[in-house]
């Protein structure tokens, strides 16, 4: 996955879910809207994150948050008011509510 094309998107045009949606759409997958997100239907829970898995986080003080695994223990996500960043899943581990893989 070429992450460079996502790192300079402003948060005003792309929140965390819109960023994840854009990444999936660029790979031919329509994950729908956040309000339609149902982890029991189209997503398979996994314990070992791989590229393109959705990382679902309870962001302290702000509620639910998502990012997309880019491999090597890292994920791409957008924090409110900032451009997207690459972060270590390990750093966020205590806040991770689930890791999900799109069912084909």
Secondary structure, DSSP 8 states (H G I E B T S, - for coil): ---HHHHT--TTT--HHHHHHHHHHHTT-----GGG--TTTSEEE-SS--TT-EEEEEETTTEEEEEEEEETTEEEE--TTS--EEEEHHHHGGGEEEEEEE--
